[in-house]
C-alpha cells in the first residue's frame, strides 16, 4: 500500500452539508477499496488564480490516505465525473509527509498567535498616529 494525498476544489455555491456528502463519498470509496483515510482538512473558500467553469472562487478540501495503486483510478474517475468538483489532484507521497491531528492543532495555534500579533501592531500604529 502507498500513501497518497488528494486536493480537490468544490463548487463555491454548495452548502456545508453537500460538501460533507462529497467528502464522505470519497472517504467511502477509499475505505471500500480496503484503504485508510489518514488525515483530512478543509482549507475553506479561496479565490482561484483563474476562472474554472466560470467560477472565481472554490472550496478546497485536502485528504491523505493509504491505498493500493491499482485503486487510484477509481477515485480519479469519480472526481472527474462529479460536476461539483471543479479540479482535483492526486499525488503519491512518502510516509514521512503524512500529517496528523497534532499538526492541525499546531497550525491553529500558530494562526491565533499571528492574529494576536497583528492586532497589537495595528493598535500600536493607531496610538502613534494619534
KOLPA-356110 format. One line per 4 residues: number of its first residue (from 1); for each residue x, y, z of C-alpha. Coordinates in nm, 2 decimals. Layout:
% KOLPA-356110
NUM	X:Y:Z; ... $
***
This chain:
% KOLPA-356110
1	0.00:0.00:0.00; 0.11:0.35:-0.08; 0.05:0.69:0.08; -0.14:0.94:-0.14 $
5	-0.29:1.28:-0.10; -0.57:1.45:-0.29; -0.66:1.81:-0.31; -0.99:1.89:-0.47 $
9	-1.18:2.22:-0.54; -1.55:2.21:-0.49; -1.80:2.45:-0.65; -1.84:2.76:-0.42 $
13	-2.22:2.77:-0.42; -2.25:2.43:-0.24; -2.38:2.44:0.12; -2.18:2.28:0.41 $
17	-2.40:1.97:0.41; -2.33:1.90:0.05; -1.96:1.95:0.10; -1.97:1.69:0.37 $
21	-2.15:1.45:0.14; -1.89:1.48:-0.13; -1.61:1.43:0.12; -1.78:1.13:0.27 $
25	-1.83:0.98:-0.08; -1.46:1.00:-0.14; -1.38:0.86:0.20; -1.62:0.57:0.15 $
29	-1.46:0.49:-0.19; -1.12:0.48:-0.02; -1.24:0.25:0.26; -1.44:0.02:0.03 $
33	-1.11:-0.03:-0.17; -0.95:-0.15:0.16; -0.77:0.18:0.21; -0.75:0.40:0.51 $
37	-0.80:0.78:0.55; -0.51:0.91:0.75; -0.58:1.29:0.76; -0.83:1.53:0.61 $
41	-0.88:1.90:0.63; -1.09:2.17:0.48; -0.89:2.47:0.36; -1.20:2.68:0.31 $
45	-1.33:2.90:0.03; -1.05:3.07:-0.16; -1.02:3.29:-0.47; -0.89:3.09:-0.77 $
49	-0.59:3.21:-0.97; -0.81:3.19:-1.29; -1.17:3.11:-1.35; -1.27:2.74:-1.37 $
53	-1.61:2.67:-1.52; -1.68:3.05:-1.49; -1.62:3.03:-1.11; -1.38:3.27:-0.94 $
57	-1.39:3.10:-0.60; -1.37:2.74:-0.48; -1.37:2.55:-0.16; -1.05:2.35:-0.11 $
61	-1.05:2.01:0.06; -0.74:1.81:0.14; -0.71:1.44:0.23; -0.42:1.20:0.29 $
65	-0.49:0.82:0.26; -0.33:0.48:0.23; -0.44:0.28:-0.07; -0.32:0.03:-0.33 $
69	-0.20:0.19:-0.66; -0.45:0.00:-0.87; -0.75:0.15:-0.69; -0.64:0.51:-0.75 $
73	-0.80:0.52:-1.10; -1.15:0.46:-0.94; -1.12:0.76:-0.72; -0.98:0.97:-1.01 $
77	-1.28:0.87:-1.23; -1.53:0.96:-0.95; -1.37:1.30:-0.92; -1.38:1.36:-1.30 $
81	-1.75:1.26:-1.33; -1.87:1.47:-1.03; -1.97:1.81:-1.18; -1.94:1.97:-0.83 $
85	-1.56:1.90:-0.82; -1.40:2.17:-1.03; -1.05:2.03:-1.01; -0.86:1.76:-0.83 $
89	-0.51:1.63:-0.80; -0.39:1.30:-0.65; -0.02:1.26:-0.57; 0.18:0.98:-0.42 $
93	0.37:1.09:-0.11; 0.63:0.94:0.13; 0.52:0.82:0.47; 0.73:1.10:0.63 $
97	0.49:1.35:0.47; 0.18:1.22:0.63; 0.02:1.48:0.86; -0.17:1.41:1.18 $
101	-0.43:1.58:1.40; -0.14:1.72:1.61; -0.03:1.92:1.30; -0.37:2.06:1.26 $
105	-0.37:2.19:1.62; -0.02:2.34:1.57; -0.14:2.53:1.27; -0.44:2.67:1.45 $
109	-0.23:2.78:1.75; 0.02:2.95:1.51; -0.27:3.13:1.33; -0.41:3.26:1.66 $
113	-0.06:3.38:1.76; -0.02:3.57:1.42; -0.37:3.73:1.46; -0.28:3.85:1.81 $
117	0.05:4.00:1.70; -0.12:4.17:1.40; -0.38:4.32:1.64; -0.11:4.45:1.87 $
121	0.08:4.61:1.57; -0.24:4.78:1.45; -0.32:4.91:1.79; 0.04:5.05:1.82 $
125	0.01:5.21:1.48; -0.32:5.38:1.58; -0.16:5.52:1.90; 0.14:5.66:1.70 $
129	-0.09:5.83:1.46; -0.29:6.00:1.74 $
***
